[in-house]
């Protein structure tokens, strides 16, 4: 089936104003009627939790009400309707999209994809031994540049009570497992998408069923770092990262949110085709992150200058810190520090 990936996630939230501000600060563009879009048109949609237009909620605390997948053509919509219609109701909505419920209780939509083609350069890297990607005097980063904007909805992660049953449902729709955490669940992608995963299933007790996080792809690791840093400076709380995963290889930075789930920036995910052989490993620090950055206020070794004089501004440091470390130059007023992951 020609499923391209997630087009939108629909949430029924407690505080529309706070959630809307969060998504604007994250970098999405408000286009009206609670819709917040990335550059390619994929989106998060917000509604008040008691909006009668929303699907019924799961019997848990999750605010996610619907995951909408984009497909390439009407033939795929017909094939999905035929497959799922064998054992569950499939509703054809007025706009031509389909709606059904998966085996874990998540409401799904399927529509002709709204994704717009985007043509943007990737981040460039200069490395010894390789041709320069940026010529002389072309800067990689402008400190005054606008905050990077998310490019496309990447993936969603579900807590499910039975990951094997949940995975079997998506396999009916052509999803394949790219990698798996033993006893936890699979990373999955639809057959028409090469991203390492658009869906990750994590087995949990039934009362936790819901959305753990979602993320949008950025243009590269520098965009993850810059967008995440500016997000922190606006007062949002870092949850995990920044760092880089092993399964998928994507850079990541997760944040707490008022949407009842975590929200991530990610970049540079592996691509896979039908020849890929899925890996399996226990879930833990050694298998979930290749490295994890940790902020340090005091970072430079060394003692104070002879005679106890205070280093000047030209030396780029403040007074000698206890224990023989030098503190970095003070941050501007209002700047925040990322807590360790």
Secondary structure, 3 states (H helix, E strand, C coil): CCEEEEEEEEEEECCHHHHHHHHHHHCCEEEECCEEECCCCCEEEEEECCCCCCCCCCCCCCCEEEEEEEECCHHHHHHHHHHHCCCCCCEECCCCCEEEECCCCCEEEEEECCCCCCCCCCCCCCCCCCCCCCCCCCCCCCCCCCCCCCCEEEEEEEEECCHHHHHHHHHHCCCEEEEEECCCEEEEECCCCCECCCEEEEECCHHHCEEEEEEEECCCHHHHHHHHHHHHHCCCCEEEEEEECCCCCCEEEEECCCCCCEEEEEECCCECCCCCCCEEECCCHHHHCCEECCCCCEEEECCCCHHHCCCCHHHCEEEEEHHHEEEECCCCCCCCCCCCC
